[in-house]
Amino acid sequence: MILITGGAGYIGSHCAVEFLNNGFDVLIFDNFSVGHREIVENIQSDFKNLFFIEGDLKNKKDIDFVFKNHKIDAVIHFAAYSQVAQSVKDPKEYYENNVIGTINLLSSMVENNVLRIIFSSTAATYGEPKYVPIDENHPQSPINPYGRTKLMIENIMDDYDKAYGLKSIRLRYFNVIGANYKAKIGEWHNPETHLVPNILKSDIIPNYIFHVFGDDYPTKDGTCVRDYVDVEDLAVAHRLAYNYLAQNNKTDVFNLGSESGYSVKEIYDAAVRVLDKKIPIEYSKRREGDPAVLLAKSSKAKNILNWTPKKNLSESIKNAYEWEKILSNLS
Ligand SMILES: NC(=O)c1ccc[n+]([C@@H]2O[C@H](COP(=O)([O-])OP(=O)(O)OC[C@H]3O[C@@H](n4cnc5c(N)ncnc54)[C@H](O)[C@@H]3O)[C@@H](O)[C@H]2O)c1
């Protein structure tokens, strides 16, 4: 059985469906601090082999209970807080939840002899890019507490490998988009800080304004360029990483991006084309700490994991739009 922490959230739920579709038993562990019970129920309505335990990684006994009562083969660890601005305002919450929560998880794994984990790391561990595209050897120098929690966890994982033989694959994601609306799952953050849902909400929710932060960057159209990867492609990468870890039993790290950058304006224009209507838009000042261009070099994941992202931008936007319509009736 695969344990998925944070499986009631956006990426974790898509990963659960990917593993379930491939015949695995899956156990989701989540405290619903930012995830949603409806997401777990929606997956459970399609799969009998999805199990769920409500618990908080900050309470070690909650996660000990999971390992004592279930035979876990490997862990896929999504549970975390991940709002950059919030992490600057309230770093204590972030260090406690992300770092202490993960130490509890890793310690419980070692105590119960579960020694394989796939971890959601982030492009935010790199900080200001020194060069693009960013490869896995780019220096890691995060510029906010959120990114620092993830880098600390990577370092802790190295120490747990050396001392206790715990093997980890760190997947450093760039910008994740899309949804599996047919499974009734998708992005559901509060507040929503991500680009695509904000563009789409601006069409669906009355008086919701999509803001472009800065149009004077040194890029082709003045707006920031980012690397987008579809959430279903990302879920496949987790399954391939699981296979790799099972076969090679070795710690490693992979960037997961698409290697093709789009500017904010290009994403907005693509959404206008997909929806075939005008979407309200407003321009605001730059936000602090937003680099002009963030692009991943993902050839390592392609060559070693055999991972090929399949969804194009229009498909991802279309799926996200269908999900936003479902979400507008849920929230
Ligand atoms: N979404 C992105 O674009 C992106 C990019 C890079 C990295 N990441 C990382 O990927 C992971 C998943 O991201 P997401 O967008 O799906 O996040 P999300 O907020 O949708 O999901 C996180 C889940 O973890 C749960 N959780 C948080 N703290 C917990 C705790 N102490 N105990 C139990 N459950 C807890 C939440 O309830 C939620 O269901 C996160 O670790 C995030 O840092 C996401």
The ligand as an SDF file (V2000), in Angstrom:
LIG
                    3D

 44 48  0  0  0  0  0  0  0  0999 V2000
    0.9250   23.5220   -6.5080 N   0  0  0  0  0  0  0  0  0  0  0  0
    2.1280   23.8500   -6.9800 C   0  0  0  0  0  0  0  0  0  0  0  0
    2.2460   24.5140   -8.0310 O   0  0  0  0  0  0  0  0  0  0  0  0
    3.3880   23.3890   -6.2460 C   0  0  0  0  0  0  0  0  0  0  0  0
    4.6400   23.7710   -6.7530 C   0  0  0  0  0  0  0  0  0  0  0  0
    5.7920   23.3280   -6.0940 C   0  0  0  0  0  0  0  0  0  0  0  0
    5.7050   22.5220   -4.9680 C   0  0  0  0  0  0  0  0  0  0  0  0
    4.4760   22.1750   -4.4760 N   0  0  0  0  0  0  0  0  0  0  0  0
    4.4180   21.3090   -3.2850 C   0  0  0  0  0  0  0  0  0  0  0  0
    3.5910   20.2070   -3.5940 O   0  0  0  0  0  0  0  0  0  0  0  0
    2.8590   19.7910   -2.4500 C   0  0  0  0  0  0  0  0  0  0  0  0
    1.3890   19.7210   -2.7950 C   0  0  0  0  0  0  0  0  0  0  0  0
    0.9690   21.0000   -3.2770 O   0  0  0  0  0  0  0  0  0  0  0  0
   -0.5850   21.2930   -3.4740 P   0  0  0  0  0  0  0  0  0  0  0  0
   -0.6930   22.4780   -4.3570 O   0  0  0  0  0  0  0  0  0  0  0  0
   -1.2650   20.0320   -3.8210 O   0  0  0  0  0  0  0  0  0  0  0  0
   -0.9630   21.7280   -1.9790 O   0  0  0  0  0  0  0  0  0  0  0  0
   -2.3790   21.6610   -1.2510 P   0  0  0  0  0  0  0  0  0  0  0  0
   -2.3560   22.7790   -0.2450 O   0  0  0  0  0  0  0  0  0  0  0  0
   -3.4890   21.6030   -2.2350 O   0  0  0  0  0  0  0  0  0  0  0  0
   -2.3110   20.2610   -0.4700 O   0  0  0  0  0  0  0  0  0  0  0  0
   -1.5650   20.0550    0.6870 C   0  0  0  0  0  0  0  0  0  0  0  0
   -2.3290   19.0460    1.5310 C   0  0  0  0  0  0  0  0  0  0  0  0
   -1.5650   18.7540    2.7110 O   0  0  0  0  0  0  0  0  0  0  0  0
   -2.4570   18.7250    3.8320 C   0  0  0  0  0  0  0  0  0  0  0  0
   -1.6540   19.0420    5.0230 N   0  0  0  0  0  0  0  0  0  0  0  0
   -0.9460   20.1810    5.2680 C   0  0  0  0  0  0  0  0  0  0  0  0
   -0.3510   20.0930    6.4750 N   0  0  0  0  0  0  0  0  0  0  0  0
   -0.6740   18.8720    6.9970 C   0  0  0  0  0  0  0  0  0  0  0  0
   -0.3440   18.2110    8.2230 C   0  0  0  0  0  0  0  0  0  0  0  0
    0.4000   18.7820    9.1590 N   0  0  0  0  0  0  0  0  0  0  0  0
   -0.8440   16.9770    8.4250 N   0  0  0  0  0  0  0  0  0  0  0  0
   -1.6450   16.3660    7.4820 C   0  0  0  0  0  0  0  0  0  0  0  0
   -1.9780   16.9540    6.3090 N   0  0  0  0  0  0  0  0  0  0  0  0
   -1.5000   18.2010    6.0790 C   0  0  0  0  0  0  0  0  0  0  0  0
   -3.5110   19.7720    3.5060 C   0  0  0  0  0  0  0  0  0  0  0  0
   -4.7070   19.6240    4.2290 O   0  0  0  0  0  0  0  0  0  0  0  0
   -3.6920   19.5660    2.0000 C   0  0  0  0  0  0  0  0  0  0  0  0
   -4.6870   18.5880    1.7320 O   0  0  0  0  0  0  0  0  0  0  0  0
    3.1770   20.7810   -1.3420 C   0  0  0  0  0  0  0  0  0  0  0  0
    4.1420   20.1970   -0.4940 O   0  0  0  0  0  0  0  0  0  0  0  0
    3.7590   21.9780   -2.0880 C   0  0  0  0  0  0  0  0  0  0  0  0
    4.7150   22.6520   -1.3020 O   0  0  0  0  0  0  0  0  0  0  0  0
    3.3300   22.5930   -5.0950 C   0  0  0  0  0  0  0  0  0  0  0  0
  1  2  1  0
  2  3  2  0
  2  4  1  0
  4  5  1  0
  4 44  2  0
  5  6  2  0
  6  7  1  0
  7  8  2  0
  8  9  1  0
  8 44  1  0
  9 10  1  0
  9 42  1  0
 10 11  1  0
 11 12  1  0
 11 40  1  0
 12 13  1  0
 13 14  1  0
 14 15  2  0
 14 16  1  0
 14 17  1  0
 17 18  1  0
 18 19  2  0
 18 20  1  0
 18 21  1  0
 21 22  1  0
 22 23  1  0
 23 24  1  0
 23 38  1  0
 24 25  1  0
 25 26  1  0
 25 36  1  0
 26 27  1  0
 26 35  1  0
 27 28  2  0
 28 29  1  0
 29 30  1  0
 29 35  2  0
 30 31  1  0
 30 32  2  0
 32 33  1  0
 33 34  2  0
 34 35  1  0
 36 37  1  0
 36 38  1  0
 38 39  1  0
 40 41  1  0
 40 42  1  0
 42 43  1  0
M  CHG  2   8   1  16  -1
M  END
$$$$
